[in-house]
Amino acid sequence: MKLFIIISWHDKIIIIMKKNNYGFTLVEIIVAVVIAGIIISIAVPAYRDYKSRTYEMKSELQNEQ
C-alpha cells in the first residue's frame, strides 16, 4: 500500500492511501467462470443439434441419388 502526503496551498495536509490493484479478485474469476459455463451449456447442445441435422440432411440427399 502506497502512502501519499499532499500539502495544499491552504497549508492543510491531505493523506491519500492508494491500494495497489493488480490482478483479479476471486469473486471476479468465479463470476467469469459461471458466465462461461452458462454460455457453454447453451452452445454445446445447440451445436450438437445442428450437427445431427446436418448429418440427417446429408444422408437424405445421398439416399435420393
Distance bins in CASP14 RR format, pairs under 12 A and 6 or more apart:
PFRMAT RR
TARGET T0000
AUTHOR 0000-0000-0000
RMODE 2
METHOD distances of the structure
MODEL  1
1 15 0 0 0 0 0 1 0 0 0 0 0
1 16 0 0 0 0 0 1 0 0 0 0 0
1 17 1 0 0 1 0 0 0 0 0 0 0
1 18 1 0 0 1 0 0 0 0 0 0 0
1 19 1 0 1 0 0 0 0 0 0 0 0
1 20 1 0 0 1 0 0 0 0 0 0 0
1 21 0 0 0 0 0 1 0 0 0 0 0
2 15 0 0 0 0 0 1 0 0 0 0 0
2 16 0 0 0 0 1 0 0 0 0 0 0
2 17 1 0 0 1 0 0 0 0 0 0 0
2 18 1 0 1 0 0 0 0 0 0 0 0
2 19 0 0 0 0 1 0 0 0 0 0 0
2 20 1 0 0 1 0 0 0 0 0 0 0
2 21 0 0 0 0 0 1 0 0 0 0 0
3 14 0 0 0 0 0 1 0 0 0 0 0
3 15 1 0 0 1 0 0 0 0 0 0 0
3 16 1 0 0 1 0 0 0 0 0 0 0
3 17 1 0 1 0 0 0 0 0 0 0 0
3 18 1 0 0 1 0 0 0 0 0 0 0
3 19 0 0 0 0 0 1 0 0 0 0 0
3 20 0 0 0 0 0 1 0 0 0 0 0
4 13 0 0 0 0 0 1 0 0 0 0 0
4 14 0 0 0 0 1 0 0 0 0 0 0
4 15 1 0 0 1 0 0 0 0 0 0 0
4 16 1 0 1 0 0 0 0 0 0 0 0
4 17 1 0 0 1 0 0 0 0 0 0 0
4 18 1 0 0 1 0 0 0 0 0 0 0
4 19 0 0 0 0 0 1 0 0 0 0 0
5 12 0 0 0 0 0 1 0 0 0 0 0
5 13 1 0 0 1 0 0 0 0 0 0 0
5 14 1 0 0 1 0 0 0 0 0 0 0
5 15 1 0 1 0 0 0 0 0 0 0 0
5 16 1 0 0 1 0 0 0 0 0 0 0
5 17 0 0 0 0 0 1 0 0 0 0 0
5 18 0 0 0 0 0 1 0 0 0 0 0
6 12 0 0 0 0 1 0 0 0 0 0 0
6 13 1 0 0 1 0 0 0 0 0 0 0
6 14 1 0 1 0 0 0 0 0 0 0 0
6 15 1 0 0 1 0 0 0 0 0 0 0
6 16 1 0 0 1 0 0 0 0 0 0 0
6 17 0 0 0 0 0 1 0 0 0 0 0
6 18 0 0 0 0 0 1 0 0 0 0 0
7 13 1 0 1 0 0 0 0 0 0 0 0
7 14 1 0 0 1 0 0 0 0 0 0 0
7 15 0 0 0 0 0 1 0 0 0 0 0
7 16 0 0 0 0 0 1 0 0 0 0 0
8 14 1 0 0 1 0 0 0 0 0 0 0
8 15 0 0 0 0 0 1 0 0 0 0 0
8 16 0 0 0 0 0 1 0 0 0 0 0
21 28 0 0 0 0 0 1 0 0 0 0 0
23 29 0 0 0 0 1 0 0 0 0 0 0
24 30 0 0 0 0 1 0 0 0 0 0 0
24 31 0 0 0 0 1 0 0 0 0 0 0
24 32 0 0 0 0 1 0 0 0 0 0 0
24 33 0 0 0 0 0 1 0 0 0 0 0
25 31 0 0 0 0 1 0 0 0 0 0 0
25 32 0 0 0 0 0 1 0 0 0 0 0
26 32 0 0 0 0 0 1 0 0 0 0 0
26 33 0 0 0 0 0 1 0 0 0 0 0
27 33 0 0 0 0 0 1 0 0 0 0 0
27 34 0 0 0 0 0 1 0 0 0 0 0
28 34 0 0 0 0 0 1 0 0 0 0 0
28 35 0 0 0 0 0 1 0 0 0 0 0
29 35 0 0 0 0 0 1 0 0 0 0 0
29 36 0 0 0 0 0 1 0 0 0 0 0
30 36 0 0 0 0 0 1 0 0 0 0 0
30 37 0 0 0 0 0 1 0 0 0 0 0
31 37 0 0 0 0 0 1 0 0 0 0 0
31 38 0 0 0 0 0 1 0 0 0 0 0
32 38 0 0 0 0 0 1 0 0 0 0 0
32 39 0 0 0 0 0 1 0 0 0 0 0
33 39 0 0 0 0 0 1 0 0 0 0 0
33 40 0 0 0 0 0 1 0 0 0 0 0
34 40 0 0 0 0 0 1 0 0 0 0 0
34 41 0 0 0 0 0 1 0 0 0 0 0
35 41 0 0 0 0 0 1 0 0 0 0 0
35 42 0 0 0 0 0 1 0 0 0 0 0
36 42 0 0 0 0 0 1 0 0 0 0 0
36 43 0 0 0 0 0 1 0 0 0 0 0
36 44 0 0 0 0 0 1 0 0 0 0 0
37 43 0 0 0 0 1 0 0 0 0 0 0
37 44 0 0 0 0 1 0 0 0 0 0 0
38 44 0 0 0 0 0 1 0 0 0 0 0
39 45 0 0 0 0 0 1 0 0 0 0 0
39 46 0 0 0 0 0 1 0 0 0 0 0
39 47 0 0 0 0 0 1 0 0 0 0 0
40 46 0 0 0 0 0 1 0 0 0 0 0
40 47 0 0 0 0 0 1 0 0 0 0 0
41 47 0 0 0 0 0 1 0 0 0 0 0
41 48 0 0 0 0 0 1 0 0 0 0 0
42 48 0 0 0 0 0 1 0 0 0 0 0
42 49 0 0 0 0 0 1 0 0 0 0 0
43 49 0 0 0 0 0 1 0 0 0 0 0
43 50 0 0 0 0 0 1 0 0 0 0 0
44 50 0 0 0 0 0 1 0 0 0 0 0
44 51 0 0 0 0 0 1 0 0 0 0 0
45 51 0 0 0 0 0 1 0 0 0 0 0
45 52 0 0 0 0 0 1 0 0 0 0 0
46 52 0 0 0 0 0 1 0 0 0 0 0
46 53 0 0 0 0 0 1 0 0 0 0 0
47 53 0 0 0 0 0 1 0 0 0 0 0
47 54 0 0 0 0 0 1 0 0 0 0 0
48 54 0 0 0 0 0 1 0 0 0 0 0
48 55 0 0 0 0 0 1 0 0 0 0 0
49 55 0 0 0 0 0 1 0 0 0 0 0
49 56 0 0 0 0 0 1 0 0 0 0 0
50 56 0 0 0 0 0 1 0 0 0 0 0
50 57 0 0 0 0 0 1 0 0 0 0 0
51 57 0 0 0 0 0 1 0 0 0 0 0
51 58 0 0 0 0 0 1 0 0 0 0 0
52 58 0 0 0 0 0 1 0 0 0 0 0
52 59 0 0 0 0 0 1 0 0 0 0 0
53 59 0 0 0 0 0 1 0 0 0 0 0
53 60 0 0 0 0 0 1 0 0 0 0 0
54 60 0 0 0 0 0 1 0 0 0 0 0
54 61 0 0 0 0 0 1 0 0 0 0 0
55 61 0 0 0 0 0 1 0 0 0 0 0
55 62 0 0 0 0 0 1 0 0 0 0 0
56 62 0 0 0 0 0 1 0 0 0 0 0
56 63 0 0 0 0 0 1 0 0 0 0 0
57 63 0 0 0 0 0 1 0 0 0 0 0
57 64 0 0 0 0 0 1 0 0 0 0 0
58 64 0 0 0 0 0 1 0 0 0 0 0
58 65 0 0 0 0 0 1 0 0 0 0 0
59 65 0 0 0 0 0 1 0 0 0 0 0
END
